[in-house]
Amino acid sequence: MIQTNLLDRSPADALQALGTFFAERGEPAYRARQVLRRLWHTPAASFADITELPAALRVALGERFAMPRLALLARQRSSDGTEKFLFGLPDGQAIETVAIPDDDRVTLCISSQAGCALQCAFCATGRMGFQRNLATWEIAAQVREMRLIDDPLRVTNVVFMGMGEPLMNWRAVDVALTILNASDALGIGARHITVSTVGVLPGIVALAKRHEQFRLALSIHAPSDALRRELMPINTKYPLADVIAAARAFDRRVTFEYVMLGGVNDTAAHALELARLAKSCRAFVNLIPLHEGGAPEFRATSPRDIARFARAVRGAGVEVAIRKSRGTDIAAACGQLRVERLGRRPPRAADQHGDVQVA
């Protein structure tokens, strides 16, 4: 019998499968919710660890269903408290997850693909190329593992800003968002979950159709089509004007992510252009210092010049913040740890993976 992976289903679908299983065995209906709680809310490492069930029932569950784990290959802790995790997947691929503490919050930066096909010039993940999409359970399990590791972390916020482009893996991300948010799963508030995209328009539309108040972050990184095409090849398919129009139509909080590249996108003129774009769709601007280890041909804009750039954006009437540079002593650029441990692997073309899709 092929086992059903309960972690790859929405809470409602998992509950239905469990309900059928227990009904077939003549067990009381409440057993299904007992097990559902141990999938995500108070996760069990295995069915054997659901000790509120009789031993024979735990064995039967393990025969019918699967509840897989991510393999923890490496865990690094920065002097600033940031932690970086390298998780192994069943097929030998690996992904990175980063936990960033800030007072009473812990933000988890999660991956949605192994590698990335988009080849943004300044991105370490893009340099490794695309391997495959993650399954729903592999996305959500990055949060689940934080509740299972030694010295567990209480994640309060989730950002899809790790490896990959989440809106090019929409079918899996769509269900993963439900698992992250549902009260009978991981229970993280929708306004504390941010999906970051380079501007994959069909995916933005699909995200906007969901009733939950998930946040959208747009990787802008250049305020003109000409410069953005140099840095982000995807701009040819999804031009900046179309991305801004989608942001304007997205009736929720939108953030512009803007990596500061010394001598490339950090002049006063760039600041005013960026402010004009942000004002047109009421976006908040987040300026990001470059982690130089992931993009050796670029240099980071100095802290003084980032502050000057921020003042110019703010002076144009746009709310702006400078992201703290975190984890610089633990291969902080996304993808660095994976390459260090696994080496570079031949990339696959995006069309070689049958599940690549945008909505």
C-alpha positions in Angstrom: 0.0 0.0 0.0 1.3 3.5 -0.9 1.4 5.6 2.2 -0.4 8.9 2.2 1.8 11.8 3.2 -0.3 13.8 5.7 2.1 16.7 5.7 1.5 17.3 2.0 -2.2 18.0 2.4 -4.2 20.9 3.7 -5.4 20.5 7.3 -8.9 19.8 6.0 -7.8 17.1 3.6 -5.6 15.5 6.2 -8.5 15.5 8.7 -10.7 13.8 6.1 -8.2 11.1 5.4 -7.7 10.5 9.1 -11.4 10.4 9.7 -11.9 7.8 7.1 -9.0 5.7 8.5 -10.4 5.8 12.0 -14.0 5.1 10.9 -12.8 2.0 9.0 -11.2 0.7 12.2 -14.2 1.5 14.4 -12.4 4.2 16.4 -14.0 7.3 17.8 -14.1 10.3 15.5 -12.1 12.5 18.0 -9.0 10.4 17.2 -8.6 12.2 13.8 -8.3 15.6 15.5 -5.9 14.1 18.0 -3.6 13.2 15.2 -4.1 16.4 13.2 -2.9 18.4 16.2 0.3 16.4 16.2 1.0 17.1 12.5 1.7 20.8 12.9 0.4 22.5 16.1 2.3 20.3 18.5 4.2 18.2 16.1 5.3 14.7 16.8 8.6 13.5 15.3 7.0 10.2 14.3 3.7 8.3 14.8 5.4 6.3 17.5 5.7 9.6 19.5 1.9 10.2 19.6 1.7 8.6 22.9 -1.9 9.6 23.6 -2.8 6.9 21.2 -2.6 3.1 21.9 0.5 1.5 20.6 -1.3 -0.7 18.1 -3.0 2.3 16.6 0.3 4.1 16.2 1.7 1.2 14.3 -1.4 1.1 12.0 -1.1 4.8 11.4 2.5 4.4 10.3 1.5 1.7 7.9 -1.2 3.8 6.2 0.4 7.3 6.4 3.7 9.1 6.2 4.9 12.0 8.3 8.4 12.7 6.9 11.1 14.9 8.4 13.6 17.2 6.9 17.2 16.0 7.7 19.2 18.6 9.6 22.6 18.7 7.8 24.0 21.8 9.4 23.1 24.5 11.9 25.1 27.7 12.3 24.6 30.4 14.9 25.8 34.0 14.3 27.1 36.2 17.0 24.0 38.4 16.5 21.7 35.4 17.2 20.7 34.7 13.6 20.6 30.9 12.9 21.0 29.3 9.6 19.9 25.7 8.9 20.8 23.4 6.0 18.1 20.8 5.5 18.4 17.7 3.4 15.5 16.5 1.2 14.7 12.8 0.5 16.2 13.0 -3.0 19.6 14.4 -1.9 18.8 18.0 -2.6 19.2 20.6 0.2 17.7 23.9 1.1 18.5 26.7 3.5 16.3 28.3 6.2 17.3 31.3 8.3 15.8 32.2 11.7 16.2 35.9 12.7 15.4 36.9 16.3 14.4 40.5 17.0 13.2 41.2 20.5 10.1 39.1 21.0 9.8 38.1 17.3 11.5 35.3 15.4 11.2 35.7 11.6 11.9 32.5 9.6 13.1 33.0 6.1 12.0 29.9 4.1 12.8 28.4 0.7 10.3 27.4 -2.0 12.6 25.8 -4.5 16.0 24.0 -4.5 18.0 26.6 -6.4 16.5 29.2 -8.7 16.1 29.6 -12.4 16.0 33.4 -12.5 19.7 34.2 -12.4 19.5 37.6 -10.7 23.0 39.0 -11.0 23.6 39.7 -7.3 22.0 36.5 -5.9 24.0 33.5 -4.6 21.0 31.1 -5.1 20.7 32.2 -8.8 24.3 31.2 -9.4 23.7 27.6 -8.4 20.9 27.3 -10.9 17.5 25.6 -10.7 17.2 22.0 -9.4 13.5 21.5 -8.6 10.4 22.9 -6.9 9.7 21.9 -3.3 6.7 19.9 -2.4 4.1 21.5 -0.1 5.3 19.6 2.9 9.0 20.5 2.3 8.0 24.2 2.4 5.9 24.1 5.5 8.1 21.6 7.3 10.8 24.3 7.6 8.6 25.9 10.2 7.5 22.5 11.6 11.2 21.6 12.2 11.6 24.7 14.4 9.2 23.1 16.9 11.0 19.8 16.8 14.7 20.8 17.0 16.6 20.8 20.2 16.1 24.2 21.9 12.9 24.8 19.8 12.3 28.3 18.2 8.9 29.9 18.4 8.4 31.4 15.0 6.2 34.5 14.9 6.8 35.6 11.3 7.5 33.8 8.0 9.0 35.3 4.9 9.3 33.5 1.5 12.7 35.1 0.9 14.9 32.0 0.9 15.9 29.9 -2.1 13.7 30.1 -5.1 10.8 32.1 -6.6 7.7 31.1 -4.7 5.2 32.3 -7.3 6.8 29.9 -9.8 5.8 27.1 -7.5 2.3 28.3 -6.8 0.5 25.0 -6.4 2.7 23.9 -3.6 3.0 27.4 -2.1 -0.8 27.9 -2.2 -1.4 24.8 0.1 1.7 25.7 2.2 0.2 29.1 3.0 -2.9 27.4 4.3 -0.9 25.1 6.5 1.2 28.1 7.8 -1.9 30.1 8.6 -4.6 27.7 9.7 -5.4 27.6 13.4 -5.4 23.8 13.4 -2.0 23.7 11.7 0.9 26.2 12.3 -1.4 29.1 13.3 0.7 32.0 12.1 -1.3 35.1 11.4 -1.7 36.0 7.7 -0.3 39.5 8.3 2.9 37.9 9.6 3.4 35.9 6.4 5.1 37.6 3.5 5.5 36.2 0.0 8.4 37.7 -1.9 8.5 37.7 -5.7 10.5 39.2 -8.5 7.2 40.1 -10.1 5.6 36.9 -11.5 2.3 38.5 -12.5 0.0 35.5 -12.6 1.2 34.5 -9.1 0.5 38.0 -7.8 -3.0 37.7 -9.1 -3.5 34.3 -7.6 -2.2 35.5 -4.2 -4.5 38.5 -4.3 -7.5 36.2 -4.8 -7.0 34.6 -1.4 -9.1 36.1 1.3 -6.3 36.0 4.0 -4.3 39.2 4.4 -1.0 37.8 3.3 1.7 40.4 2.6 3.5 40.9 -0.7 7.1 41.9 -1.2 8.4 42.9 -4.6 12.0 42.5 -5.5 12.5 45.7 -7.4 16.3 46.4 -7.0 16.3 48.9 -9.9 13.9 51.8 -10.6 14.2 51.6 -14.5 13.6 48.8 -17.0 17.0 49.2 -18.6 18.9 48.7 -15.3 16.5 46.1 -14.0 17.0 44.0 -17.2 20.8 44.0 -16.5 20.3 42.8 -12.9 17.2 40.7 -13.3 16.6 38.9 -16.6 13.0 38.2 -15.7 12.3 41.9 -16.3 12.1 41.1 -20.0 9.1 38.9 -19.4 7.5 41.0 -16.6 8.5 44.6 -17.2 8.6 47.1 -14.3 5.5 49.0 -15.4 3.4 45.8 -15.3 4.9 44.8 -11.9 4.0 48.2 -10.5 0.5 48.0 -11.9 0.1 44.6 -10.2 1.2 46.1 -6.9 -1.3 48.9 -7.3 -4.1 46.4 -7.8 -3.0 44.3 -4.8 -5.3 45.6 -2.2 -3.0 45.0 0.8 0.4 45.9 2.2 3.2 45.9 -0.4 6.9 46.2 0.3 9.6 47.0 -2.2 12.8 45.1 -1.6 15.9 47.0 -2.9 19.4 45.5 -2.6 21.9 48.4 -2.4 24.7 47.8 -5.0 27.6 50.3 -4.8 27.9 52.4 -7.9 25.0 50.5 -9.6 21.6 51.5 -8.2 22.4 53.8 -5.3 22.6 57.4 -6.7 20.3 60.3 -5.8 18.6 59.9 -9.1 17.9 56.3 -8.4 16.4 57.2 -5.0 14.0 59.7 -6.6 12.9 57.2 -9.3 12.4 54.5 -6.7 10.3 56.9 -4.6 8.1 57.8 -7.5 7.4 54.1 -8.2 6.7 53.5 -4.5 4.3 56.4 -4.3 2.4 55.2 -7.3 1.3 52.0 -5.5 1.6 53.2 -1.8 4.5 50.8 -1.2 6.9 50.7 1.7 10.6 50.6 0.7 13.0 48.2 2.4 16.7 48.9 1.7 18.9 45.8 2.0 22.7 45.9 2.5 24.4 43.5 0.1 25.9 40.4 1.5 29.0 40.5 -0.6 30.0 36.8 -0.2 27.2 35.8 -2.5 28.0 38.3 -5.3 31.8 38.9 -5.5 31.7 41.2 -8.6 29.4 43.7 -6.7 30.4 45.9 -3.8 28.1 46.9 -1.0 26.9 50.5 -0.8 28.5 52.0 2.3 26.3 52.5 5.4 26.7 56.3 5.0 25.5 56.2 1.4 22.6 53.9 2.3 21.5 56.4 4.9 21.8 59.2 2.4 19.7 57.2 -0.1 17.1 56.5 2.6 16.8 60.2 3.4 16.2 61.0 -0.3 13.4 58.4 -0.5 11.9 59.6 2.7 12.2 63.2 1.6 10.1 62.3 -1.4 7.2 61.2 0.9 7.8 57.5 1.0 8.1 55.4 4.1 11.5 53.6 4.1 13.6 51.4 6.4 17.1 50.0 6.2 17.2 46.3 6.9 19.8 45.3 9.6 22.6 43.2 8.1 22.4 39.9 9.9 24.4 36.7 10.0 27.4 38.1 8.2 29.7 35.6 10.0 27.8 32.5 8.9 27.8 32.6 5.1 24.7 34.8 5.3 24.0 35.2 1.5 21.2 32.8 0.6 22.7 29.6 -1.0 26.3 30.0 0.3 26.0 27.3 3.0 24.4 24.8 0.5 27.2 25.3 -2.0 29.8 25.0 0.8 28.4 21.7 1.9 27.2 20.1 -1.3 29.3 21.9 -4.0 27.9 23.2 -7.2 25.6 20.8 -9.1 24.7 21.1 -12.8 21.6 23.2 -13.0 18.4 22.0 -14.7 16.5 24.2 -17.1 13.2 25.2 -15.5 11.2 23.5 -18.3 12.9 20.2 -17.3 10.9 20.1 -14.1 7.3 19.2 -14.8 5.9 21.1 -11.8 7.3 24.6 -12.7 4.3 26.8 -13.1 3.1 30.2 -11.9 -0.5 29.9 -11.0 
